[in-house]
Amino acid sequence: MRKFVISAMAASLMLLSGCGYRIGSLMHPQIESIAIAPVVNETVSYNIGPQVRGLLCETFQQDGSLQLRRESNADCILYARVTGIYFSNHTWSSTYDEDNYVPTEWMVKVSIDYSVVIPGELKPLKKGFATGSATFMTGADMEAGRTNGIRLAAFDAAKNIVHQVTEAW
């Protein structure tokens, strides 16, 4: 009976230790820091480049896999381009049960191309594409709602970029 208990405990320890979970970063071991270059805005939405750059910095800091540094002393540099911002109506409503339906909730999608380059190398270490989406409500100020929706969608895209950069090795 005692041998059975010991062998059952040993088997359970082996099963628990081999479950595949890993604590820590999956990042390439030689890359410890990253810099975020100014983001290029190829859309008609204003001020989206600096917003995406700030959100990328914030998301990399929250992730903790890489230290955020200046371009002059970072192990790699992330270059990004906002290539598209798309709006679509999400839900409709009418006022006083009339036949006039207007959108009350909108969906925004932000598309970003990016590449990670090691300084001095010609070929990018990683190239990719990420999208983010969010919904926002229309209120008294449509432009404020659009701005907040774009920021939420850009944050979603930044999370996808950080995930692709830090865990895709």
Sequence and secondary structure as in RCSB ss.txt:
>XXXX:A:sequence
MRKFVISAMAASLMLLSGCGYRIGSLMHPQIESIAIAPVVNETVSYNIGPQVRGLLCETFQQDGSLQLRRESNAD
CILYARVTGIYFSNHTWSSTYDEDNYVPTEWMVKVSIDYSVVIPGELKPLKKGFATGSATFMTGADMEAGRTNGI
RLAAFDAAKNIVHQVTEAW
>XXXX:A:secstr
 HHHHHHHHHHHHHHHHTS    S  S TT  EEEE   EE SSSTTHHHHHHHHHHHHHHHH SSEE  GGG S
EEEEEEEEEEEEEEEEEEESTT S EEEEEEEEEEEEEEEEE TT SS SEEEEEEEEEEEE  S HHHHHHHHH
HHHHHHHHHHHHHHHHH  
